[in-house]
Amino acid sequence: MNVSKISEAKTFEVKPGRTRRILHTDHLMMVVIDFTDGPAAQPDPPHSHPHEQVTYVAEGEILFFMGDESTRLAAGDVVAVPPDRPHTVQLLTAHARLIDSFTPLRQDFL
């Protein structure tokens, strides 16, 4: 049996105060993103991608923006993002951990 553990995954610094760890199979990717640069006065710039995405808030609180709508999310909340839909976050707490799942794989993360 080949078991992968996120605790053993390489940590990538996305930018100061933000790290990413990745696990994936051939068709599904899970990304743990730790934010330590909050709270933020403004949301991050919106982005979109052709991947389906489900985000689980493991720690902290964020404002989640999708299109023209926003909602406050806290630990335990989950949101789904359809392909090509602009979305972003604004950190409300000093630390937040998001767990994103993507299909297909985000080659730009590998």
Secondary structure, DSSP 4 states (H G I P E B T S, - for coil): -----GGGSPEEEEETTEEEEEEE-SS-EEEEEEE-S---SSPPPPB--SSEEEEEEEESEEEEEETTEEEEEETT-EEEE-TT--EEEEE-SS-EEEEEEEES--GGG-
